[in-house]
């Protein structure tokens, strides 16, 4: 069993071949080069864990070569071979990023253990890099599927704000993927690798949520037998995602405002504040400005949370992405249930695109999972869809709109403004110069909810 891949770069044929033979006998996969230029070509085409390079090469100095290798292949370790007594070259090599150096001729017994240590480090670094890449694929922006303009605009905004520590408020209907966006923002930020903690504010009573978020001291209430760390402490140095923030009790809103202003809070039953360094991302499907008007949400908290708003489009506003999402879910569930399903009929796709998707991406995911489970062939057809989707009709194109039909013109104009604001109803009301309540009434009247 081979232990790893090595590249030896040395213009002395005898020494190069001797080292190659010794290391091959130790179980390593060894390649050789007589010049730096040849070695760099091999590094470009193959993966090597460790490079052994002479300092004195015919084309490039070994120190310069080490710098190039570490710049282009940072997880590859370099061991420098120096001439007799030229320790200064070894020191320079270490500064250039080499793992270590070894003197030619009189250090032969040290070469095998040194290569073994370098190999262990290189393989560990490459595994960490692979895990990070997988993490980016799983939680990064690459995970977000779709090419529609509305989604692309939202992704661009999220990518820009990800590099900062700015608080972000994600708006959009239930099932539009707000937590996926929050994870991607965290993953693309300087806090990647630190904790990402997500909590649904509507899933707990006020008392339970306060304890979950901020923790408590032993004896602070019945059942509090010992001290408990809250989710803000668990997220320290990282990011906390507060989903359904519109459901937060007014007392907890005040506590959250303090965290945003001073990065500190009081645990339940404590008198000494706890300090944290946490980035806050929040999400809601509610109209918070309407909630402010009715006294259910604090205006000062809203302005703190909405420093940077991103509205995620509903699935019905990105029809072109439905097929892409369906294909992804088919592949995922076919693999999960071990079925050879890989295609959709035209009729199946047509029904998906005709449906209004009130539950958005979450609903589509569930529909595809059901269809894959029911399917007995390689292709999904419309008979595998629920009744309401089978009988959905594609929207009728608006042709020959009467200039005298005021309601039809108003409905079309409202729809266009909503498309322009990517579904942000508060912004749409502002552009239409009407109240938010009036807009909601018209949406209901025209069936645009």
TAWOSUL-V510520 format. One record per residue. N is the residue number from 0. RES is the residue in one small letter. PHI is phi as a letter, one per 40 degrees, with the letter a starting at -180 (NA if undefined). OMEGA is omega in radians with two decimals (999 if undefined). Layout:
n=[N:N]
res=[RES:RES]
phi=[PHI:PHI]
omega=[OMEGA:OMEGA]
This chain:
n=[0:1:2:3:4:5:6:7:8:9:10:11:12:13:14:15:16:17:18:19:20:21:22:23:24:25:26:27:28:29:30:31:32:33:34:35:36:37:38:39:40:41:42:43:44:45:46:47:48:49:50:51:52:53:54:55:56:57:58:59:60:61:62:63:64:65:66:67:68:69:70:71:72:73:74:75:76:77:78:79:80:81:82:83:84:85:86:87:88:89:90:91:92:93:94:95:96:97:98:99:100:101:102:103:104:105:106:107:108:109:110:111:112:113:114:115:116:117:118:119:120:121:122:123:124:125:126:127:128:129:130:131:132:133:134:135:136:137:138:139:140:141:142:143:144:145:146:147:148:149:150:151:152:153:154:155:156:157:158:159:160:161:162:163:164:165:166:167:168:169:170:171:172:173:174:175:176:177:178:179:180:181:182:183:184:185:186:187:188:189:190:191:192:193:194:195:196:197:198:199:200:201:202:203:204:205:206:207:208:209:210:211:212:213:214:215:216:217:218:219:220:221:222:223:224:225:226:227:228:229:230:231:232:233:234:235:236:237:238:239:240:241:242:243:244:245:246:247:248:249:250:251:252:253:254:255:256:257:258:259:260:261:262:263:264:265:266:267:268:269:270:271:272:273:274:275:276:277:278:279:280:281:282:283:284:285:286:287:288:289:290:291:292:293:294:295:296:297:298:299:300:301:302:303:304:305:306:307:308:309:310:311:312:313:314:315:316:317:318:319:320:321:322:323:324:325:326:327:328:329:330:331:332:333:334:335:336:337:338:339:340:341:342:343:344:345:346:347:348:349:350:351:352:353:354:355:356:357:358:359:360:361:362:363:364:365:366:367:368:369:370:371:372:373:374:375:376:377:378:379:380:381:382:383:384:385:386:387:388:389:390:391:392:393:394:395:396:397:398:399:400:401:402:403:404:405:406:407:408:409:410:411:412:413:414:415:416:417:418:419:420:421:422:423:424:425:426:427:428:429:430:431:432:433:434:435:436:437:438:439:440:441:442:443:444:445:446:447:448]
res=[x:x:x:x:x:x:x:x:x:x:x:x:x:x:x:x:x:x:x:x:x:x:x:x:x:x:x:x:x:x:x:x:x:x:x:x:x:x:x:x:x:x:x:x:x:x:x:x:x:x:x:x:x:x:x:x:x:x:x:x:x:x:x:x:x:x:x:x:x:x:x:x:x:x:x:x:x:x:x:x:x:x:x:x:x:x:x:x:x:x:x:x:x:x:x:x:x:x:x:x:x:x:x:x:x:x:x:x:x:x:x:x:x:x:x:x:x:x:x:x:x:x:x:x:x:x:x:x:x:x:x:x:x:x:x:x:x:x:x:x:x:x:x:x:x:x:x:x:x:x:x:x:x:x:x:x:x:x:x:x:x:x:x:x:x:x:x:x:x:x:x:x:x:x:x:x:x:x:x:x:x:x:x:x:x:x:x:x:x:x:x:x:x:x:x:x:x:x:x:x:x:x:x:x:x:x:x:x:x:x:x:x:x:x:x:x:x:x:x:x:x:x:x:x:x:x:x:x:x:x:x:x:x:x:x:x:x:x:x:x:x:x:x:x:x:x:x:x:x:x:x:x:x:x:x:x:x:x:x:x:x:x:x:x:x:x:x:x:x:x:x:x:x:x:x:x:x:x:x:x:x:x:x:x:x:x:x:x:x:x:x:x:x:x:x:x:x:x:x:x:x:x:x:x:x:x:x:x:x:x:x:x:x:x:x:x:x:x:x:x:x:x:x:x:x:x:x:x:x:x:x:x:x:x:x:x:x:x:x:x:x:x:x:x:x:x:x:x:x:x:x:x:x:x:x:x:x:x:x:x:x:x:x:x:x:x:x:x:x:x:x:x:x:x:x:x:x:x:x:x:x:x:x:x:x:x:x:x:x:x:x:x:x:x:x:x:x:x:x:x:x:x:x:x:x:x:x:x:x:x:x:x:x:x:x:x:x:x:x:x:x:x:x:x:x:x:x:x:x:x:x:x:x:x:x:x:x:x:x:x:x:x:x:x:x:x:x:x:x]
phi=[NA:c:c:i:b:b:b:b:b:a:c:c:d:c:c:c:c:c:c:c:c:c:c:c:c:c:h:c:c:b:b:b:a:c:a:c:c:c:c:c:c:c:c:c:b:b:c:b:c:b:b:b:b:c:c:c:b:c:b:b:c:c:c:c:c:d:d:c:c:c:c:c:b:c:c:c:c:b:b:c:c:b:c:d:g:c:c:d:c:c:c:c:c:c:c:c:h:c:c:a:b:a:c:c:g:b:b:d:c:c:c:c:c:c:c:c:c:c:c:d:c:c:c:c:c:c:c:c:c:c:c:c:c:c:c:c:c:c:b:c:c:c:c:c:c:i:b:c:c:c:c:d:c:c:c:c:c:c:c:c:c:d:c:b:b:c:c:b:b:c:b:i:c:c:g:c:g:c:c:c:c:c:c:c:c:c:c:c:c:c:c:d:g:c:c:b:b:b:b:c:c:c:c:b:c:d:c:c:c:c:c:c:c:b:g:a:c:d:g:c:a:d:g:c:c:a:c:b:c:c:c:c:c:c:c:d:g:b:b:b:b:b:c:f:c:c:c:c:c:d:c:c:c:c:c:c:d:c:c:c:c:b:f:a:a:b:c:c:g:b:b:b:c:b:c:b:b:b:c:b:b:b:a:a:b:c:c:c:c:c:c:c:c:c:g:c:b:c:c:c:c:d:c:c:c:c:d:b:b:b:c:c:c:c:c:c:c:b:d:c:c:c:c:c:c:c:c:c:c:c:c:c:c:c:c:c:c:f:b:c:c:a:b:b:c:c:c:c:c:c:c:c:c:c:c:c:f:c:c:f:c:c:c:d:d:c:c:c:d:c:c:c:c:c:c:b:b:c:b:c:b:c:c:c:c:c:d:c:c:d:b:c:b:c:c:c:c:c:b:f:c:c:c:c:c:c:c:c:c:c:c:c:c:c:c:c:c:c:c:c:c:f:g:c:c:c:c:c:c:c:c:c:g:b:c:c:c:c:c:c:c:c:c:c:c:c:g:b:c]
omega=[-3.12:-3.07:-3.08:-3.07:-3.11:3.02:3.11:3.14:-3.12:-3.10:3.08:-3.04:-3.04:-3.12:-3.13:-3.12:3.10:3.12:3.14:-3.12:-3.14:-3.07:3.04:3.11:3.09:3.07:-3.14:3.02:-2.96:2.99:-3.10:3.06:-3.13:-3.14:3.12:-3.12:3.12:3.13:3.12:3.09:3.14:3.11:3.13:-3.06:-3.11:3.10:3.09:3.12:-3.07:3.04:2.96:-3.07:3.03:3.07:-3.09:3.12:-3.05:-3.06:-3.12:3.06:-3.09:3.11:3.11:3.11:3.11:3.12:3.14:-3.12:-3.09:3.10:-3.06:3.14:-2.99:-3.14:3.08:-3.14:-3.11:3.00:-3.07:3.08:-3.11:3.08:-3.10:2.99:-3.10:-3.12:3.13:3.10:3.13:3.13:3.11:-3.14:3.12:3.12:3.13:3.09:-3.14:3.08:3.13:3.06:-3.14:-3.12:3.14:2.97:-3.02:3.13:-3.05:-3.10:-3.12:-2.99:-3.07:3.10:3.14:3.09:-3.14:3.12:3.13:-3.14:3.12:-3.13:-3.11:-3.13:3.11:3.14:-3.13:3.08:3.09:3.12:3.12:3.12:3.11:3.11:3.11:3.13:3.10:3.12:-3.06:-3.03:-3.08:-3.13:3.11:-3.11:-3.07:-3.02:3.07:-3.13:-3.11:-3.10:-3.12:3.14:-3.14:3.11:3.13:3.12:-3.14:3.09:-3.12:3.13:3.12:-3.08:-3.12:-3.07:-3.12:3.03:-3.08:3.04:-3.09:3.04:3.14:-3.12:3.12:-3.13:3.07:3.07:-3.12:3.05:-3.08:3.12:3.09:3.10:-3.14:3.11:-3.14:3.10:3.11:-3.08:-3.13:-3.09:3.08:-3.14:3.11:-3.07:3.05:-3.05:2.93:-3.07:3.14:3.11:3.09:-3.04:-3.13:-3.03:-3.08:2.94:-3.12:-3.07:-3.14:-3.12:3.12:3.12:3.14:-3.08:-2.95:-3.13:3.12:3.08:3.12:3.10:-3.10:3.04:-3.11:-3.14:3.12:-3.04:-3.13:3.11:3.12:3.03:3.10:-3.10:3.06:3.07:3.13:-3.11:-3.08:-3.08:-3.11:-3.03:3.00:-3.13:-3.11:-3.14:-3.11:-3.10:3.13:3.14:-3.03:3.11:-3.13:3.12:3.12:3.05:3.12:-3.14:3.12:3.11:3.12:3.11:-3.14:-3.08:-3.00:-3.10:3.05:-3.12:3.06:3.01:3.07:3.12:-3.12:3.09:-3.12:-3.11:3.07:-3.14:3.11:3.02:-3.01:2.98:-3.10:2.96:-3.11:-3.13:3.07:3.00:3.12:3.02:-3.04:3.12:3.04:3.11:3.08:-3.13:-3.14:3.09:-3.11:-3.12:-3.10:3.14:-3.13:3.09:3.13:-3.10:3.05:-3.10:-2.98:3.06:-3.13:-3.11:3.02:3.11:3.13:-3.09:3.03:-3.09:3.14:3.12:3.13:-3.06:-3.10:-3.11:-3.06:-3.14:3.12:3.13:-3.14:3.13:3.12:-3.11:3.08:3.14:-3.10:-3.06:3.08:3.10:-3.10:-3.10:3.07:3.08:-3.08:-3.10:-3.11:-3.03:3.04:3.05:3.09:3.14:3.12:-3.14:-3.13:3.13:3.10:-3.09:-3.14:-3.06:-3.03:3.09:3.09:3.12:3.06:-3.02:3.13:3.12:3.12:3.13:-3.13:-3.14:3.14:3.10:3.12:-3.10:3.13:3.13:-3.10:-3.01:3.11:3.13:3.13:-2.99:3.08:3.06:-2.99:3.13:-3.13:-3.11:3.06:-3.05:-3.04:3.12:3.09:-3.06:3.06:-3.11:3.09:-3.14:-3.12:3.11:-3.12:3.12:3.03:-3.11:-3.12:3.12:-3.12:-3.11:-3.03:-3.09:3.14:3.12:-3.12:3.13:-3.14:-3.13:3.11:3.13:3.14:3.12:3.10:3.07:3.14:-3.11:-3.13:3.07:3.14:-3.01:3.09:3.12:3.12:3.12:3.12:-3.13:3.13:3.14:3.05:3.11:-3.14:-3.14:3.11:3.12:3.14:3.13:-3.14:3.09:3.12:-3.12:-3.09:3.12:-3.11:-3.09:999]
